[in-house]
Amino acid sequence: MLLLLDASLFVFFNFLQVFLWISIPALLIGMSITTVMHYRDKRKKQKTLQGSLISKSEGSSADQVDVSLIPLDLLLLGDKQESKRIMNYLSQSNARYIAIQKDFKNLTEKYQQLRKNNSQNLATKKK
């Protein structure tokens, strides 16, 4: 029985040795190929994006956008029309944000005034 167990372990370790001799180099080669391919794709994308950075449009005032609202590291993929569409959306979003901010300020003032009036009404009722 001990001899059988010892023989099976010997066969298993030989199998494991052969398996590792094949799988570890294959794994390393696959990882290196994947890394190189992703690095190349990333460099290609960076080269194509350098030409398609957002720039302020020349000409009509309808196309002009407040550039200070755009993050410095914003890159847009696509053609100029797509970029203009996104810029227009950003400017509309900024306008909505400003309007909501003003509404919030007005509502806060009204709420404070109501609280003040309510406290005055309670004070007059107690007298």
C-alpha positions in Angstrom: 0.0 0.0 0.0 2.8 2.4 0.9 4.6 1.5 -2.3 1.4 2.3 -4.3 1.0 5.7 -2.6 4.7 6.5 -3.2 4.5 5.6 -6.9 1.3 7.7 -7.5 2.9 10.7 -5.8 6.0 10.3 -8.1 3.8 10.2 -11.2 1.8 13.2 -9.9 4.9 15.3 -9.3 6.2 14.4 -12.8 2.9 15.5 -14.3 3.0 18.7 -12.3 6.5 19.5 -13.3 5.7 19.0 -17.0 2.5 21.0 -16.7 4.3 23.9 -15.0 7.1 23.9 -17.5 4.5 24.4 -20.3 2.0 26.7 -18.6 4.2 29.3 -16.9 6.1 30.3 -20.1 2.8 30.3 -22.0 1.2 32.5 -19.4 4.2 34.9 -19.5 4.2 35.1 -23.3 0.4 35.7 -23.3 0.7 38.5 -20.7 3.5 40.2 -22.6 1.7 40.0 -25.9 -1.4 41.5 -24.4 0.5 44.3 -22.7 2.3 45.2 -25.9 -1.0 45.3 -27.9 -2.7 47.5 -25.3 0.2 49.8 -25.2 0.2 50.2 -29.0 -3.5 50.9 -29.0 -3.2 53.5 -26.3 -0.4 55.3 -28.2 -2.5 55.3 -31.4 -5.5 56.7 -29.6 -3.3 59.5 -28.1 -2.0 60.4 -31.5 -5.4 60.6 -33.0 -6.8 62.6 -30.1 -4.2 65.3 -30.3 -5.8 66.6 -33.4 -9.3 66.5 -32.1 -9.0 68.6 -28.9 -11.8 71.0 -28.3 -11.1 74.5 -29.6 -13.2 77.6 -29.5 -15.1 78.0 -32.7 -14.4 80.9 -34.9 -17.3 83.0 -36.2 -20.9 83.0 -35.1 -21.8 83.7 -31.5 -24.2 80.8 -31.4 -21.3 78.4 -31.6 -19.3 80.1 -28.9 -19.2 78.6 -25.4 -17.8 79.7 -22.1 -14.5 77.9 -22.2 -13.8 78.4 -18.5 -16.5 75.9 -17.7 -14.8 73.1 -19.7 -12.3 70.9 -17.8 -8.7 71.3 -19.0 -8.2 67.6 -19.6 -11.4 67.1 -21.6 -10.9 65.2 -24.8 -13.7 64.6 -27.3 -13.7 61.7 -29.7 -15.4 62.3 -33.1 -15.8 65.0 -35.6 -16.3 68.7 -35.2 -20.1 68.5 -35.4 -20.1 66.0 -32.5 -17.8 68.3 -30.5 -20.1 71.3 -31.2 -23.1 69.2 -30.1 -21.4 68.2 -26.8 -20.3 71.8 -26.2 -23.8 73.1 -26.8 -25.1 70.5 -24.3 -22.5 71.6 -21.8 -23.5 75.2 -22.1 -27.2 74.4 -21.8 -26.4 72.3 -18.7 -24.5 75.2 -17.2 -27.5 77.5 -17.9 -29.8 75.1 -16.3 -27.5 74.8 -13.3 -27.5 78.6 -12.9 -31.3 78.8 -13.1 -31.7 76.1 -10.5 -29.2 77.9 -8.3 -31.2 81.1 -8.5 -34.5 79.2 -7.9 -32.9 77.6 -4.8 -31.8 81.0 -3.5 -35.3 82.4 -4.0 -36.9 79.4 -2.3 -34.5 79.6 0.6 -35.3 83.3 1.1 -39.0 82.6 0.9 -38.7 79.7 3.4 -36.8 81.9 5.8 -39.4 84.6 5.5 -42.2 82.1 6.1 -40.3 80.8 9.2 -40.0 84.3 10.5 -43.7 85.1 9.9 -44.7 81.8 11.5 -42.6 82.5 14.6 -44.2 86.0 14.8 -47.7 84.5 14.4 -47.0 82.1 17.2 -45.7 84.9 19.4 -48.8 87.0 18.8 -51.1 84.0 19.6 -49.4 83.3 22.9 -50.0 86.9 24.0 
